């Protein structure tokens, strides 16, 4: 009833007031470098700027947000601090048709979906559907992409395909995390958070000019928190946080039109592995479901959980004349995640997965930015050389013991090399003050080389991971797959838009864009499972093709005095959808763990997005106070139009039939994609105690959603609402800040991810029950305990923030 009431209230508010506000004003004035804006000394006032003053770089150049024919949401660093944002996933609550969640096992791997497009599997070989950019450097893998919010200038969320300017793997959209430029004056800042679950964060930042035009700076962050629950088998904290992070920057401005920046960042995450919560009793021991959803019983402890990663980036900009700039972005990044994934969340060694993910990448981008009044745009070239490597075991010791093969392990080694280059351009021409045409295109050459090695062991696992329960490194009994393959995909991704501005406060635009996500090879597939055991047949079985999205969008952005409004209506056709799956299979007469990825799908996404910001009143209770209302509404009608599979039983009668290809689209849903995403915020700012006091609260709602394409009873999340509230006092001049923040104040329990390896009805998703016991049946005999495990979003958190700037 609470969720229904929240939803009704938000819908009524949106309909009756037509109010929604862009969540933040990113900055008041254009920066010298649009990709890395100058530091703002008066960010509090920037948060009150009108839509006309918001400067973003969605099209890789300085532009007023109202003029950009793209659905963009911008959050300023000051606003994120006022709202108690902890990491990048927090903005998902107030951005329409966006899902941002921490993936299952760690604090730092990101699952991102925008307008129904994304990828929740972090294994090498699967590409992201949403591009994540740190200071315009593309993060090729989701590991390390849950960026903590500190020293951030702004975050931009671009919705819809961004294939022209941002390239491959942005078919859903792109998220740009932009850090602050160094101040021209010496600066020292200290921020601390103290809260429930013994949260204790400390962030130290300092910068200073060395000589004229040369500045250095850096930040160190220590972020800690006890767990929300406990691992009842090992005694370890569950859902804890134990992170060190650092950033360093050198900036050199030899002249007003020349600028260079060398930056580096690194993160050490020593948090415990996140253990899942079983939703059903053990099928072997009847161990009951735990009361606390943040408790677990998983016994896997190797390898020791540890995540490290970071990189270096060199940005440069040189003004060649008064209308042409040259930019260069050179970057190298590397990360490693060692993680024990206990699928069954029980002490038994039954579907336990020790894993190591390693990624590295080098990228180079060159741009020429043109601004000749009526004609503005950018042309450029991009190169990426990346490697993704994963090693993991699937330990089926319980099954192995039953089969007389103690310590049975299915081992996987996957290695993917990616080399991508692209050339691109995007230009806008203002025919008149009212009419503007934008055209752009990108040609991408995407080459991928992969190796997938699958082996079977007894008495332990592969040497790189060892074993458990006294088995140690195992004895290899078979090589079940040793595949090497290469593929090259090319794509042209155009973009076109026409804008009509009846006056400077309105922009009505119609746009078309295409997105492209590269093909690849399933890193968990077994080549021996290919129906045709020829080189060509095995290649076709292991490989999957690119997927594309073609989107048409009609938008209106307006500054109506006290009301700023941004609306968009869109239709997207999603073709050759890559559908990853993990299933039980029989290899050499033994149940094993197999991956199978196909281009089985076609989908259509239609939706509406509304963002609004209403300055309700000023000088109400006292001189200088002001009240703002903000709101967002996202509606997404996402459906598969084609989802092909092979069936052996008649869907109506259940009778056995010859293998037949069948379209099961009516029985499939789009994962991590609620139909409704809504939020409403109230923000009151008033002079108080020699400074200013800000009080703000946000209620957000997400309707029901599925974790996978086939509905999973108990695991799929029903609609829910979250309530946050903040009170922040800032001294005159901003030297001191004191804040009290509450997140998820109603302590709502909601599922963000999970695992399911139970046998289901292919059409309804209902679990198939054992006719003797009446209990679920492990899928394909995979895991004797039965796996239905959930991971949850953070519970209620309350913390105090203290800040000092010198």
N, C-alpha and C positions, 0 to 999 in steps of 0.2 A: 504494500500500500504506500510505503514511503517513496519507493522508486516511481510509482505511477503518479503520485502527487508532484514530485519534482519534475517529471517529464511534462506533465500537464501545465505546470506553472511556467516552465521555460518556453513551451510552445505558445502559450497564450501571450506571454510577454513579447515574443518575437512577432507574433501576428498582429497584435493590437498596437504596439509602439513602433514596429518595423525598425527596432534598434539593435544595432550591432556595431561594435567598434573595432577598428584595427587594434590588436592587443597592445601595441606600443608604438610610440614615435621613436624611430631609430636614432635620429639626430636632427638638429635644426639646420645645419649648414653643410654644404658639400665639403668633402675632405680633399686634401691635396692628392691623396691616393684613394680612389674609390674602393679598392679591394680591402684596404686596411685604414679605416678612417682615423682622423686625428683625435686625440684625447679630448673629452669634453669636461670642462670644469664646472658646468652648470647643468648637469644631466637632469636634475630634478625639474628644472623648467622645461627641458626638452620633452619630458613625458607629457607636458600639457600642450605641445605644439599641435597645430592643425595638420590635417592630412596633406595639405599642399607643401608643408615644410619637411616632410619625411623623405630622406634621401636613402635610396637603396641601390644595390649594384646587381640586381637580378639579371640584367642584360650585359653584364661585365663592363658597365660604365655608370658614372654618376647620373641618376635620374630621380626626379620627384616621383614618389610612389603612385600618385594619382595618374601620372602620365604613362605608366608601364602597363602594356596590354597583356598582363599575366596575373594570375591569382597569387598574390604574395602576402604573407603575414610577417610582420617584423616586430621583434621584441628587443627593447633596449636593455643594456646591462643593468641600468639603474632600476628598471621595472622588475627585472628578474630578482634582484636583491630585495626589493620591497615586498615581493610576493613569496619570498622564502624558497625560491627555486634551488634545488640541490644538484640536479644534473639535467642533461638535455631532454630526458624523457618527460620532465614536468610540463613542457610546453604542449605535449600531446593532449592535455586536458582541455585546452582552450583554443585549439586550432581545428577548424572543421575538416572532417573526413580524413583525419590523420591518426594513426596508431603508432606510438613509440613505447616499446617495452624493453626491459632488461631480459636477455635470453636466459635459458633455464639454469645453467650451472655456475655463472660467474656474475660479478658486479659490472663488468666492463664490455660485454658483448651485446650489440644492439640488434633488436628486431624492429624494422621500420616498414610501415605500409602507408601509402598515400593514395587515396581514391581507389582502394581495392587492390593495388599493385605493390608487391614487396617480395620478401624471401625470409623465411624464418629458420632456415637450416644453414649453420655457419661452416659446414664442411667444405674443404677445398674442392673446386669443380663446380660449385653452384655460385652464380653471380647475384649481386644485390639488385633489387628493383628500384631502390631509392638511393641516390647518390649523396654521400656525406662528405662535406668539404671543410677542412680546417684551414682558415686563411687562404682559401682558394686552392688548397692542395687536396686532391681527391684521395680518400681513404679506400683503397681497393678491397679491403676485407672488413667484416663487421666487428672483428675482435678489436677491442680498444676504442670503439666508436661511441661508447657511453661517456661523453665528455662532461666532466664536472664544471659547474658554473662558478668560475672565478676569473677576474680580469678579462671579462668578456665585454666587448663593445656592443655587439648586437648579434642576434640570431635571425636569419631569414629562412622562411619556409616557402618554397616555390612548388605549387601544386599543378599537376599535369605534366605531360612529357616535356623534357628539357633537352632533347637529343641534339639540337642545333648548337647551342653554346656550351653545354656540359657533357655531351657525348653519351657513350654507351652506358647502360645500366642506370639511366635516370628516367626510365619509362613511366614511373609513378610520380616522380618529382625529385627535388633536391633540397637539402638542408645545408645552409651555410653558417658556420660558426666563425665569427670574426673577433679576434682579440684586440685589445686596446693598443693604440699607438702610444709611444712614450711621451711624457710631458716635457715641455721646453724648460721647466723649472725642476730643481731637485724635489723628489717626492718619496715619502715613506708611508706605507699603509699597512695596517694590522687589522685583521678581522678574525673574530672567534665566535664559534657556535657551541652552546652547551645545552643538552636536552635529554629527553627520555631515552631509555635504553643506553644510558651513559654515553650519549653522543658527545664527542669532543673534537671540534675542528679548529685548526689554527692555520691562517693563511697570511704570509708575510710577503710584501711587495715593496721593492725599492727601485728607483731609477734616478739618474743624474746626467746632466750634460758634462762631457769631458772637455771638449773644445768647441769652437763655433761649428755647428752642423753635425757634431758627433755626440751620440747619447748611448748609454748602456742601461740595462735594467733587467730585473729578474723577479721571479716569484717562487716560493716554496710553500707547499700545502701538505698538512698532515690531517687526514680525515679518518676518524675512528668512530665505531659504534659497536655496542654489544649486539648479539643476535636477537632476532624477534622470537626465536624458539631454540630448541636444543636437539642435538642428535642423541637419542636415548641409548644408542649402542656404543658410541665412542665418547660421549660426554662433551663433545665440541659444541661451540655456539653455532647456530644455524641462522643464516641471513645476517651475518655480522659484516663489518666493514673495517678494513685495515689497509689504508692506502697512503703512500708517499707520492707526491707529484711535484715536478719542478718545470719551470720555463725560464729561458734566458733570451735576451734580445740585444742586438747592436744595430743602431740606426745611424745612417750617414746621409746628410742633406747638403751636398757641396754647393748647390745653387737652388733657387726657387723652383726650377723645373726639372731637377734631378734628385732622385731618392733611391736609397738602397736599404734593405733590411735583412739581417741574418738572424734567424731565430731557431731555437731548439727546444724540445720538450721531451719529458720522459716520465713514465708512471711505473711504480712498483705496487702491485696489488697482492698483498699477502692474506687476504680474507680467506676464510674457510670455503670449501665447496658448498654450494647451495644444494641441500637435499630436498627431494620432493615429498609431498604428502600423499600417501596411499588413500584412494577413494573406495577400495573394497578390501575385505579381509584377505589374508593369505589363503591361497587355494591349497596349500600343503599343510600349514600348521594352524590355520584359523586365527592367526594373530589379528586382533581387532583393529579397526580404524581408530587412529588417535584423535583425541578431543581437540588438541591445538593444531590448526592447519599449518603452523610454522615449525612443528616438530617433525622429526623423521627418525627412521631406524636403520638407515643405510650403513652397511659395514665396510664398504670400499674406502680405502685410505691411500691407495697409491694410483698414480704418482701424487706427491704432495702438491696441493693446490698452490699455484703461483702463476701470476700473469705479469709480464713486463712488456713495455713497448714505448716507442717514441720515434723521433726523427729530427731532421734538420731541413730548413727551407731558406732559400735565398730569393728575395723579391727585389726587383729593380724596375725603375721607371725613369725614362729620359724624354724630356720634351724636345722633339726635333724641330718644331716651329710652333706657331700659335694655334695650329689646328690639328697637329699630329703628334701622338705620343707612342713611344715604344715601351713595351713591358716584357719582362722575363720572370718566370717562376720555375725555379729548380728545386727539387725535393727528393729526399731519401727517407724511407720509413721502414721500421722493422718491429715485429712483435712476436711474442711466444706465450702460449697458454698451456700449462700443464694442469690437467683437471681430471678428477675421478668422478664419473657419472654413474650413479647407482640407479638404474632404471626401476628396479623392483622396490627400492627403498626399504629393504629388509636386510638383516644380517647375513642371510644365505648368499653364496656366490652364484647368483642366478640372474643372468642378463646384466652383469656389471661391465662397465665400459671405461677402462683407463684410457686417456687420450692425450695427445700432444698436438697442438696446432702451431705451426710456424709460418710466418708471412714476411716477405720483404718486397720493397718496390722502389723503383727510381722513376721519376717523371720529370719531363721538361715541357714547358709551355711558352710560346712566343706569341705576342699580340701587337698589333698596330691599332690604336684607338683614334678614330676620326671624329672631329666635331667642327663642322663648317656651317654652323647655323642651321639651315634647313636640312642638311644631310649630316647624320651622325650614325656611327656604328663601329664595328670591330671586325678585323680579320685576324686569323691566327693559325697556329699549328700546334699539335700536341703529340707527345710520345710517352708511352708507359712500358716499362719492362718489369714484370712482377713474377714472383714465385710464391705459390701456396702449397704447403706440405702438411699432411696430417697422418698421424700414426695412431691407430687405436685397436684395442682388442675387444672382442665380445666374449666374455667369459660365461660359459654355460656349464659350470662345474656340476650343478645339481643334475642336469640332463646327462652330462658325461658319466656321472656315477651310475645312473640308472642303465646306461648302455655299456657299462664296463670299461669306459675310457675316462678315468678320473682326471679332473682338471682340464676338460675339453675347452679349447679356445679357438674362435674364428678370428684370425688376425688380418688387419688391413693396413697397407701402406699406399697412400695416394700422393702424387706429386704432379702439380700443374704449373707449367710455365706459360706466361701470357706476354705477348708483344703486340702492342696496339699503337697505330699512328693515325692521325686524323688531320684534316684541314677544314677550316670552317670560316664562315662569314655571316654577319647579320647587320643590316642597315635599315635605317628609318629615314623617310623623306617627308617633310611637311609641305604639301602642295599649297595649302593655305593655313591660316591660323586655326582653322577648324578641322581640316582633313589631313590625315597622315597615313602613309602606307609603309609597312615593315616587311622585308623579305630576308630570309636567311636559309642556309643549308650547311650540312656537314657531311663529308665523306669519311667513312671509318673503315680501316683495314685491321681486322682483329684475328690474330693467329694464336692458336693454343696447342701446346704439346703436353700430353698427359701419360702418366704411367699408373696403373692400378695393379697392385700385387695382393692377392688373397692367399692365405696359407692356413692350415689347420695344425694345431698343437694339442698335445696332452701333457699332463703334469705341469701346466703353467702356460706362459704366453711367449710372445716374440721377444727377442733379446733386448730391444730398445725399451720395453716396458716391464719385463720380468713377469713374475707371477704373484700369487697370493696364497694365504693359508698354508704356508710352508712348502709350496710347490716350486717357487722360483721360476727361472727361465725354463720353458717347456721343451719338449721333444717334438720336432716337426714331423708330421706323419703324411702331409700332402701339400702340394701347391695346387690350389684349386682354380687360380686365375692369375695370369701374368700378361697383362695387356699393355701395349704401347700404341698410342694413336696421335695423329695430328689433324688439325682442321683449320681452315681459314674462312672467315666470314667477312663479307663486305656489306656495307649499308650506306644509303643516302638518306639522311633525316632532315627534311625541309621544315620550315616554319614560315607562316605568312599571317599578317594581321592588318586590319584596317581600323583606324580610330577616328571617331567623330567627337569633337569638343565644341559644343554649342557656345560655351564660354569657359573661362579658366577654371571653373569650379566643377566641371563635369567632363567625364570621359566615357564614351560608349564604344566598346570595341568588339570585333568579331575576329576570332583567330583559329588557325589550323596548325597542328603540330604533330610530329611523329617521333616516337621513341623506339629504341632498339636495345635489346639485351642479348649478349652473345650466347652462342651455343657452347657445348662442352661435352664432357664425359662423366658419367655417374661414378663417383669415387668409391661407391660401396657395391657396385654391380659385380656379379660373377659371370665371367665370360662363358663358363661351362653351361650356363642356363640359357644361352642363346638358342632359339629354335633351329637355326640353320648353322651348323658347325663348320662354316667356311670362313676364310679371312674377311670377306665382305659381309657375311651374315653376322659375325661377331662384332665387327665395327659398327654396323647399324644398330645392334642391340645395345652396345655400350654408349653410343653417342646420342646426343639430342641436339635439335636445331635451335637457332635464335627464335626469339619471340618479339613481336612488335605491337605497338599501340598507336592508333590514329585517333586524334582527339579534335573535336570542334567545340569551341567555347564562346559564349556570348556574355559579356560582362559590362557592368556599369559601376564606375567609381565617382563619388560625389562628395563635395564639401558644402554642406547646406547650413552655413552659419554654425550653430552649436552642434550639429549632427554631421559626423563623417560616416560615409557608407561605402561598402564594397560588396558587390553581389556578382555571382557567376552562375551560369547554367551551362552544363557541359554534357557531351555524349562522347564516349570512347569505345572503339572497337578493338578488342584484344585478341590477337591471332597467334596460333601455334603456342599456346600457353604451356610452359614447362611444368609438369606435374611430378615432383619427386615423391617416392614412396619407399618405405622400409618394411620388409615382410619376412616372414619365415620361409625358408626354402629347404629343399633336400639336396645335399651335395655329397656324393659318394655314399649315399645311404644314410647320412646323418643330418639331422635338423641343423640348419645354419642360418645366418643373418645375411640378407641380400637387399641390395638397392635396385630400384627400377624407376627410371625417369623417362617420361615420354612427352611428346608434344601432342597431347591428347585433346587439348581444349581450345574452344573459342568462347569468348565472353563479351558481354556488353555492359558498360557502366554508364549510368545516367544519374545526374545529381544536380543539386542546388547548394550554393554556399552563400551565406550572408554574414558579414562582419560589420559591426557598427560601434560608434563611440559617441555618446551624448553628453555634452557639458550641460548638466541639469540647471545648476544655479551657482552664483558667486555672491559673496558678501551676505550670506544668509544669517547664520548665528552671530557672526562677528566679521569685521572688516578683514578681507584677505583670504577668507575660506572659500572652498569650492567643492562641488559634488559632481562626480562623473558616474554614469552608468555605461557599462560595456556588455556586449553579448555576441555570441557566435552561434550559428545554426548550420549544420551540415546534414544534408539528406542524400543518401546514396542507394540507388536501385541497382544492385550488382547481381548479375545472374550469368551462369554458364549457358551458352547456346548449343555447345557441342562438347561432350566429354565421352570419348570413345574407350571402350574396354571390351574384352572378350568374355562372354558368359557361356556357361555349360548347362544352365537350367533355365527353363521358361520363367520369365518374371511374373507371369500370372498364375500358372498352374504348379510351378516347382518341378515339372517333369524334366528329366535329363534330355538334353538336346546336343547336337554336334556343336563344337566350338563356333561361336557366332559373334561377329563384331556388333556391338550394341551401344547406342547413345544413351548414357545414363545421366545426361545433363539435368533433367527434372529432379533428380535425387541428390544433386550436389550443390554445395554453397561455396561462396568465396570466403576463405579463411581470414581471420583477424579484421573483419570489415563489418562493423555495425551499420544498420540502416540509418540510425540517427546519432549525431554527436552534437551536443548543445552545451552552452555555458552562459552564465550570467554573472556579472561582477558589479559591485558597488565600491567606489573609491572616494573617500572624503579626506580632504587636506585642509589643515587649519594652522594658523600661527599658535604656538604654544611654548611656554617656558624658554623664551629667547630663541626659538628655532621654529620648526614646522613639524606637526604631527600628522602622519598619514595612517588612516584606518581603511583597510580594504578586505573584502571577502568575495570568494568565488564559489559558485555552485555549478558543477559540471555533471552531465548525464551522458551515458552511452547505452544504447539499446543492445539487445542480445547479439552475440556473435559466436562463430564456430572456431575451434582451434585448427580443424582440418576440413578438407572438402566434404567428407562424409560426417554427418553429425555424430557426436559421441556423447551418449547420456552421462550425466554427472560432470563431465569435463567441460562442456560448453558453458559459457558464462551468460547468465540472464542479465537483463538490463539493470544498471546500478547507477547511483549518484555519489559524488564525492564533494565534501564541503571543506574548504580551507578558509583561514582568516589570519590577518596579520595586522600588527600595530607597530609602526616604525617612527621614531623621533629622530630628526636630523638637526643638528645645531646650525646656527647662521653661518654660512660659508662652507658647511658640510664637513667640518673637521671631525665631529663626533656623531655616531649613530648608535641608537639602542633600539632593538626590535624584539618583539615577541611573536612567534610564528606557530600556527597550528595547521597540520596537514592531516587530511582524512579524519576530521573531528568526530564523525559518527562511527568511526572504527569499522567501516564496511569491509567485508571479506570478499575479494573478487579474484578470479583466476586470470593469470596473464599468459600461461604456457602450460604444457603438459606432454605426457607420453601415453600412448595407448597401444597395447599389443594383445588385444582380446578379439576373438572371432566375432564379426558383425554380419548382420543381414546387409547384403550389397546395396539394397534399395532404401531401406528404412533407417539403417544405422543401429537398430536394436541389437543388443548382444545375443548371440546364440548360446543357449544354455545346455549344459550337460543333462540329458534326459534322466539320468540316475540321481545326480546330486542336486540338480536345479541351479547349478552355479555356472558362471562364465567359463569359457574354454579359451586357453591361450591360443593366440593366432598362429597357425602353422606349427603348433607345438613349441613355440618360441617362448621360453621362460616358464618354469613349472609353478612359480608362485602366482602368476597372473600379474600383468602390468597395466595399471590405470593410475597414473600419478600426476598430481597437479602442483603448480607453482603459483604463488599468490603475490599480489601487489602489497606495498608497504601498509602496515596498520597505522593507527593513530600515532602521530609524532608531534611533540611540542618541544620547541627549543627557543633559547634566548640568543640573539646575535648582538655582538658588540663590535664597533668599528671605530678606528682612529686614523686620520689622515694628517700628514705633516708636510 
